[in-house]
Amino acid sequence: MLKVLLIDDEPFILQGLKVLVDWEEEGFVVAGTAANGWEALDILQVQQADLIISDVKMPGMGGLELLEKIRKDKISSAYFVILSGYAEFSYAQKAMEYECACYLLKPIEKEPLIKILQTVRTMNENLEKTMQRERKMESAYLARHMIALISGKYDHMNLECVRENMLFTKRVRYVEIMLDETLLQEELTDEEKRYYQRKIFQACVDFLEEDADHCVFDVSGHEKIYDTGLVYCDFMAEKMRVDEKEYLERLQAFCEEQCQVPVAVMAGKKVTDISNIAKSYTTACMLRSLQGFQARKKVWIYEDDVQVETSGVILCKEAIDELMCAIESNNSKDIAKNVDRFFCEMKQMKLSEKIINLNINYFLFQLIHLASRQDSDVNQEEILRLISEGSFQSGGDIMRGGKDHITRFACTYGEYLTQLRRKLSGGVLTEIEKEIEDHYDRNLTLKEFGEKYYVNSAYLGQLFRKKYGQSFKDYLNGYRIERAADRLIRTNDRIYEIAEAVGYHDLDYFVNRFIAAKGCTPAKFRRQAHTIAEN
């Protein structure tokens, strides 16, 4: 509601103005009344008004004097209306000099007053839209500079812009907030992932309130990782009077409640200055790929859950090196033997859980490095995570990060490295493309194709995205919609029959996918096509 301040030294006029129009219906509330300019100034000191309607002559301070003072002293920029029983030009001229928006003669009639209210309302709506556009532009501008720092590709201008427009404490960390796809029953399309990414981002903005500029949308960008980034500073938790861990837990719970999907929060290593935030970002990415080897959690903190510094720490390097050799040679018997040796050695040395996790993390980073040397064009961290999840889920009742899990994972990874060395060409993808053309109505999955063509499904998914610029599921959906569109034009089949024929067993889902692709319902698409053909 917009606020209006009424000023007149005659009480019955004030009362008449209050009942002359339905203020609430017009989008206003009478925030206060005053008998002269001095009383009005007292009210304006404690609350602002969007509209001031004032008599021109009053004892102490009249309307013109009030208008002059609030404009000169910049007390209020409210839309100002002068009321007077005097029609002299000098009053109007003086009023206009100080940005009086309107000059009305008494007695006031309802219709002219309503027009003024409509004008004020429209002006405020336009001003709010302009301010929103400016805020969005400023936020987008700042976000670009922030992403430059996070990616490590920044210069002095990027750093100065961020420092000048944001508040930082001495120690900061990058926090990644994203949909936890591992807890979903079905694979999402890129469009669905983007939808939830935007919801999570908005939830973070709502949670941060005045610190919303610390939240950055789509940090990874080209990597097809649907993330939201937060540059966390200690003052955020201090304002809530909680410690850092509880603050991140509250953030995660808030996002999950607002979005109604599983959300994971990964806090990278703390760094001493915003100029080093790229280092924290790198460690948050490590957390993303390593979380599959520890017990399921909603909030991950680098210092608690990863730590790969090996100085002064017992590292089973010889056992790890032997295991790496077995994986490189893709020898499943040697892999099982060396995993057993690795775990027995850690048990005999009575290593703590934290040191065991450090050894496993060191082993995993070695694998990522090995794979990256073979093919640096794909996201090896993401493939490692997907292979880990796949081997855990197919392993029955096994412990995440335990010996059986690591054995299954290592065997699968050995096969994956063999595929990398073969430098898979487009041959497999061409075969899959042909299979989609021939069997698009069936329940096709990457896992099925991976087993058929002896290619790791995680790697196959990245190859597919690299060639076609979209996920396998989006490609399949797109192909099915094109076939449905062709049938809508060439046949008289019912829409539900066409949906079944192209592989959709849920009619509502089919209609939604069709609208997303074609911009209209299947029925409207058919009518438009027939109209064009007739003309």
N, C-alpha and C positions, 0 to 999 in steps of 0.2 A: 504494500500500500504506500502511495505517495503521501507526504505529510504537508498539511497546510496550516499556516499561522494566521489567525484573524485578529485585526487591530482596529479598535474604535473606542472612543471615550463614551459612547452612548450604549448602555447595556442592551436596550431593546433592539438596536441594529445588529449587535453581535448575535443575539438570540435569533433574529430574523435570518441572518446569513447561515446560521447552523441548520435551520430547518428549510431554507429555500430550495435546496437540492438534496438528493440522496447521495451524500458524499461517498459512501461505501460502494454503491453501484457504479459510480464514476471512477472508482479506483483510488479514492483518497480517504484519509482519516484526519479529523481536526485534532492536531497535536497540541494546540494551545490557543488561548485568547489573551489579549493584552489591552489595557486602556490607553496606552501611549507608547511612544518609541522606546523610552527607557525600560519599561517592563518587557517589551519585545526583545531588547538586547539581552536582558537577563535570561530569557527563555532560549535565545539562540546560542548562549554560552554553553548550555547543557545538551541541546539537541538541534540538529540542522533541520531546515524546512525545504521542501521542493517548491512551494508556492507561498508567497506572502501577499495577503490582501489587506491594505491599510487605508484608513481615512487620511485625507491630506492635512487637516488641521485638528490638532489635539493639544491639550495643555502639557507643558514640559518639553516634549519633543514630538513634532508632527511627522507625517508620512514622508515628506520630501527630505527633511533632515535625517530621518532614519535611513532612507535610501542612500543618501550621500555618504553617511558614515559607514554603512555595511559594505558599500562598494570601495570606498577609499581605504578602509582598514582590512578589506578582504575577509570580512566576517561571514558573508553568505553570497552565493551566486544564484540564489533562488529567483524564480520567475516572479517579478514584482508587479502588482496591480494597485494603482492609486484610485481611491474612491473620493468623490467630491461633489458638493452641491454647487460649486463655482465652475462656470464654463469658460473662464478667461484662458486665453492662449498661453499666457506666461506660466501658468501652472503646468500645462502639458509640456511646454518647451523645457522647463527645468527638470521635469520628471524624465523626459527622454534623454537628457544630458547624462544621467546616471543609469542608463540602461533599464528604464522602466518599460516593461513589456506592453502594458496596456493602461489606458486611462478611461475610467467609466464614471458617468454621472449618476448621482442618486436621484430617485430611488432605483436600486438595482433590480433588473428583471432576470427571470430565470434563464431564458434562452441564451442571452449573451454570456452569462456566467458559465453555463454548460459548455459553450463553444471554447471559452478560455480553458476550462478543465481538460477538454479533449486535446487542445493544442499543447498544453503542458505535458499531458500523458504521452502524446506522440513524440514530443521533443525528448522526453526522458527515455523512451523506448529506443529512439535513434541514437541517443548518447550512449546508452548501455551497449547497444550493438557495436558502435564504434569502439568503445572501450574494450569489449570482448575481443574484437578483431585485433586491436593493438596489443592486448595481453597475449593472444595466441602468437602473434608475430614476434613479440619480444621473447616468449618462451621458446619458440622454434629457433630463433637466432641464438639464444643462450645454449639450447640443447646441441646445436651444431658444434659450438665451441667445446662443450663438455665431451661430446663423442670424440672429438679430436684428441683431447687429453686422455680419455679412456683407452683409445686405440694406440696411444703412444706416438701419433703423427700430428704433432702440434708445434706451434711457434710462439713467439713472445706475445703476439696479438691475441691468440686463443687463451693463453694463460692469464693475461691482464684482464680480458673481458670477464672471465669466470671469477677471478679474484674480486673485481669491482662490483659484481652484481650478486654475489652469493656469500653467505656467512660460513666460515670454516673454523674448526678447532685445529690444534696442531696435528692431531692424529686422525686419519680418515681411512675408510675402507670402502671397496666396491661391493655392493650386494646385488645379487641376481635374483629376481622373482619371476617365476614362470610356472606354467601349467605342468603338473607332474603326469606326463603321458603314460608312465609305467603302471599307474593305478587305474587307467581307463580300460574298459572291456573291449572297445573297438577302436581301430585306427581312425583318426580324424583327417578330413581333407585340409588342404592348406587354408581354404576359406574359413573353415571352422576354427582352426588354430588361430588365425588372425583375429577372429571374433573374440575368442577368449583372451587373447593377448591384450586387446583394447579394453576389455572389462577389467582385467587385472591391473592394467596401467591406471585406469580411472579409480579403482579401489585404492591403489597406492597414493594417488593424488589426494583423495578424500581423507585418507589416514594421516598424511603429512600436513594437511591444511596450509598454513602460511609458509611451510618449507617445501611446498610442492615442486619448486624449481630444481630440487635435488633429485627429482625423479626423471628418468630419461627413457623415452620410448624407443624400442627396436635398436638396441645398441649393436647387436651382431650384424644386423642389416642383411648383407648379401649371403650370409651363411645359412639362411632359411632356419634360423633358430628364433623362436618366437618369444623373446625375452623382454623384460622391463628391468632397467638398471636403477639403482639407488646409490648415490654417493652419501654414505652414512658418516655422521659426525657425532662425537660424544654428547654434544649439547641436546641432541634429540631425546636420548634416554633420560638425561638429567631433567628435562622439562616435564617428563612423565613421572619422575622420581622412582625410576626402576633401573636395574642394571641393563647392560647391553643385550644380554641373552634374552631377558624377559621382553625387552622392546621388540626384538626380532620375532619372538614367538607371538607377541600381540599383533604385529604386522601380518604375519602369516595367517593367523586365525581370522583376522579381519578380512583379508583378501579371499580366503576360502569361504567365509560366510557370505560375503557380498556376491561372489561369482558362482557359488554352488558347484565348484569343481575342485579336485585336489591341487594344491599349490605347494611348490617347493621353494625354499629360500636358501640361497648359498652365499655366505659371507666370505669374501676373499681376505687375504692377509692384510692386517693394518699396516699403513705406511705413514711416514712422518709428515708428508705434505701432499697437497692436491696435485702437484707436478709429478708425483710418483704413482698416481692412481692406476696407471696402466699395469704396473706390477701386481697390484691388488686384483685387477680384472683378470689377469692371466691365472692367478691362483683360484679365483672363483670358477673359471672354466675347468680347471683341474678337478675341482669338487664335483662338477657336473658329470664328468666321465668316471670318477672313482666311487660315486655313491652306491653303485651296484655291488660293491664288494664288502659293504658293512651293513649292519642291521638297519632296517628301514627307519628313516627319521624325516621330520618335516622341516627342521632348521639345521643347516650345516654351517659350522664355523671353522675356518681353516686351521686356526691354532689348536682347536680341540680334535679335529677329525682327520687331518691330512699330515702335516709336517713331514717333509721329506729331507730335511737336513740330516746328514749322516755323520757329521763330525762328532766324535765322542760317543757314538751310538753303536751298539753291536749290530752288524750287518752281515747276514749270511751270504756274502757275495759269491763264494765259490759254488754253493748250492744253486744260487740264482743263475749264475753263468752257465752251469751245466743244464739247467732247465731251459734257458734261452736257446742253447744249442739244439736241444731235443725238439723245441718248438720250430726252430728254423728248418730243421730237417724233416719236420712233419712226421715224426716217429711216435705213434701213440703209446707203444710199450715203454719207450724211454721217457716219454712225458709223464706217464703214470708213476714210473720208478723215481724220477727226479722230484716230482711233487711230493711223493711220500718222504723222500730224503729231506727235502726242504722243511716240511712240517715236523718231522722227527727231530731234526736239528734244533729247531726253535723250541720244541718241547723239552729236550734234554738240557738246553741252556736256561730253561725256566724264565723265558722272556715274558715281560708284562704284555697285556693286550695292546697297549699303545705302541710298543716296540715291534710287536708282530704286525700291526697295521702299517707301521713305517716300512718294514721289509716288503710287505705286499705292494705298497705304493711305489716303492723303488722299482720293483719288478715290473709293475704296470707301465711306469714311465719309460722304462727301457723298451718295452714292446711298442709303445706309441712312437718312440724315436726310430725304431727299426722299420716300422710300417711307413713312416713319413719319408724315409730315405727311398722307399720303393715307389711311392706315389704321394706327393705333397699337395696334389690338387683337390683331394677330398678331405673331409673333416675326420681325421683318424681318431680323435678323442670321442666323437659321437659314435663311430663304428665300434670302438672298444666297449662303450656303454651298452650298445644294442646287443653285441655278442654276449656280454656278461648277463644281461637280462634274459636273453634267449636260453642260455645254458642253465641258468638258475631255474627258470620256469619249467624246463623240460626234464629237470633232474629229480622230480618227485619230492620227497621229504628230506631235503638237504639244507644245511645251514649256509646262509649267505656269507661268502668270503671264507667258508670252510674248505677242507681238503678236497672233498668230492666236487664242490662247486668250482674250485680252481682247476681241478683236473679236467672236468668237462669243458670249461672255458678255454684252457690251454690247448686242448685237442682241436677245438673249433678254430682257435686263432692260428694254429699251425696250418690248417687247411686254407685259411684266409690268406696267410702269407704266401702259400704256394700259388694261389690264384693271382696274387699281386705280381709274382715273378713271371707268370705266364703273360702278363700285360694284356688282359682281356680286351679284345677288339669289339667293334660294334656287332660282331656276328651273333652273339647271344641276344643282344637287344633287338636285332632284326628278327630273330626267331620269336622272341616274346611279342613283338609288334604284330607278327603274322598270327600268332596264337590268339591275340586279342581280337583281331579282325574276324577270325573263324569261330571263336567261342566267347564273345563278349557277353552273352546271356548267362554264362555260368559264374559261379562264385570263385573268381580268380584271385590269387594272392601271391605276393612276392615270395613267401615261404615255400609255396608249392613250386614256383618256377626255380627257386634256388635249389631245391632238392632234385628237380628234373634235370637241370643243366649243371649241377655240381658247382654252384657259385653261392658263396655266403650271402644270405638275403639282405643283411645290413649293407654290405658293399654293393650289391646289386641295386639297392634303393638309391644309393648315392650316384652310381653310374647312370641310372635312369634319369635322375634329376639333372645331372650334368649335361646329358644329351638333349633332353626335352624341355628343360627349364621348369619342370613341375614334378610333383610326386607321382608315383605309380597310380595311386588311387584317383588323383585328379585327372590323370591322363585317361584312365579307364572310364571315369564318369563322363568326361568330355566326349569320348568316342560313343558311349551309349546314348547320350543326348542327341548327337548328330544322327545316329541311326533312328532314334525315335522321331526326330523332326522329319526325316525322309519318309517314314511310315505315315506320319500325320498328313503329309501332302499326297502321297501316292495310294493310300488305302482308305477304306471307310471303317476300319477297325475302331472299336471303342477305346477310350484312353487307357482304361485299366488293362485291356488286352495288350496294348502297345507297351505299357509299362512292364508287364510280365515278360513280353517277348524280348525286351532288351536287357532284362536282368534285374528289374526292380520289383520286389515282392511287397513293398510298402508304397501304396499309391500316393499318400501325402508326401513322403520323402521324394518320390519321383517328381511330383508337381513342383516342390520347392527347388529341387536341383534344376529343373527345366526353366523356371522363372529366373534363377540366378544366372543361367547361361544365356537365355534368349530375351530376357526382359519382359516376358508376358507368360500367361498360362498356356498350356498345350492347346486348349480349345480356342483361345484367341489367336494363337499362331496359325492354327488350321484355317480359321475364318479369313484372316488376312491373306494367307497364301491363295485361297480360292478366289478371293476378290481380285487380287492382282492377275490371276490366270484368266478370269472372265473379261477383264479390261484389255 
